[in-house]
Amino acid sequence: MSGSIRAVIDTNALQHNLSVVRARAGSARVMAVVKANAYGHGLLPTALALQAADAFGVARLEEGVALRAGGITQPIVLLEGVFGAEQLEEAARQRLQLVVHDVSQIELLECSGGAQRFVLWVKIDTGMNRLGFPPGESAAVLERLRRLSPAPSELRLLTHLSCANERDDAVTRAQVQRFRDATRSLPYAVSIANSAGLFGAVALGCDWVRPGIALYGASPFDDCIAADLGLEPVMRLESSVIAVRRVARGERVGYGGAWVAKRDSAIAVIAAGYGDGLHRSLGGGAPVLIDGRRAPLAGRVSMDMMAVDVSELAGVRVGTPVLLWGPGLAVEEVARNAGTIPYELLCAVSQRVRLVVNRA
Ligand SMILES: *Cc1c(COP(=O)(O)O)cnc(C)c1O
C-alpha cells in the first residue's frame, strides 16, 4: 500500500538467528527473550516463529498471558516475577515460571501455599544493582524457598550482566566470578548471558542463555553490526515517497527551517515520522534508502513525515519505495545517527505501523 509505513518481519531470519545463537551457546539451552512486543517485532508471530527455543522470557504478566492465549506451550519465564497475590494466581493458571528477586516475592509465595506450581528462578545481583539478592544472601534465600510447603517444583539461578554490551570484559569477568562463587556448590541450573554476554569474549559456562537483541538481527555492541556476528536483520521498516518537490537554492525545508538548500534541490517527502517511532533526534544527513539508493535526511523528522534530499537520484516519484532500516541499511547505523541504540529504535516502532509477517 502506497503512503503507509510497515514493518516486514522475516521469520526465516529469526530462525537463522536462533540457529546462530544455538551454535554460540554450545550445550546451553536458549530462553528467547520476547519482552516489549518482541522488541517491536510482534510478540506472538515472533514466538510462533521461534518455537524451537527452549523457553521464552517476558517482562510482564500480560505478555505471558498473551503468549498462552496464542497457543504457545513452551515454558515462559516472567523475568521480573509477580507483584501481588492476584498476579501470582494468574501466573500459576498460565503455567508461567517466576523470577524471584525480592523478599516481598518470597513472602507472597509463603502466603500462597502453592509453590509446587512454579519453577522459580532466583536472581542474584552480581553488580547490576538493579534487581536481585546480594550473592552473600543467596544461600539463605534458597533455603527459605526450599522450605516452602509444598516445595517449588524446581529452583534455578540467574544473574544479569551490566557491561557486556560495552565489552568491559573485566567487569563481566568479575560478575561471572561472583555468580560462580555464589552458585558453585548448589545443585541448580544457572543462567547468565544476554546477547552481549553470549557474543562477548568472556567464557560464561552456564546452563541457560537469554538472548534478545541478537535474535532480532541487531548487534548488542556499538563497534559492530549484526552481520559481523553472522546474524540477519529481521525487521524491514519500509514506507514510500508521498510527494516530490523542487526547492531553489537558499530555501529552507521543514520545521524551524532547519535545512537550507545549498543548491537547487529535489526533496522527497516520506511517510514516516516520530509518530511511527522514527526518532526526532535523527540528524539531518542521516541516510535512508530510496529505491535501494542512499539519500540524506533534509531537516527534522516530524510526526508523520520526513524530507529527504534526492537531488542526486533520478526517477524518484510518488510511490517510490523507501527503506528506513533493514537489509542494506543497518538499524545500528540508524541508531548511531539518532544518538541511541538499536534496542530503543526497534521497541519504539509504534502501533500505527502495520506489521507484516513473512512466513517461510
Ligand atoms: C532483556 C533481557 C535479556 C535480553 O537482553 P539482550 O541484550 O536483548 O540480549 C536477558 N535477560 C534479562 C533478564 C533481560 O531483562
The ligand as an SDF file (V2000), in Angstrom:
LIG
                    3D

 15 15  0  0  0  0  0  0  0  0999 V2000
   16.0390   -8.1150   28.2400 C   0  0  0  0  0  0  0  0  0  0  0  0
   16.7560   -9.1560   28.9630 C   0  0  0  0  0  0  0  0  0  0  0  0
   17.6020  -10.0480   28.2870 C   0  0  0  0  0  0  0  0  0  0  0  0
   17.9230   -9.9340   26.8160 C   0  0  0  0  0  0  0  0  0  0  0  0
   18.9240   -8.9540   26.6090 O   0  0  0  0  0  0  0  0  0  0  0  0
   19.5410   -8.6720   25.1320 P   0  0  0  0  0  0  0  0  0  0  0  0
   20.5840   -7.6620   25.4180 O   0  0  0  0  0  0  0  0  0  0  0  0
   18.4320   -8.1370   24.3030 O   0  0  0  0  0  0  0  0  0  0  0  0
   20.0600   -9.9470   24.6270 O   0  0  0  0  0  0  0  0  0  0  0  0
   18.1680  -11.0680   29.0270 C   0  0  0  0  0  0  0  0  0  0  0  0
   17.9310  -11.2100   30.3480 N   0  0  0  0  0  0  0  0  0  0  0  0
   17.1380  -10.3560   31.0300 C   0  0  0  0  0  0  0  0  0  0  0  0
   16.9230  -10.5600   32.4940 C   0  0  0  0  0  0  0  0  0  0  0  0
   16.5360   -9.2980   30.3740 C   0  0  0  0  0  0  0  0  0  0  0  0
   15.7640   -8.4630   31.0580 O   0  0  0  0  0  0  0  0  0  0  0  0
  1  2  1  0
  2  3  1  0
  2 14  2  0
  3  4  1  0
  3 10  2  0
  4  5  1  0
  5  6  1  0
  6  7  2  0
  6  8  1  0
  6  9  1  0
 10 11  1  0
 11 12  2  0
 12 13  1  0
 12 14  1  0
 14 15  1  0
M  END
$$$$
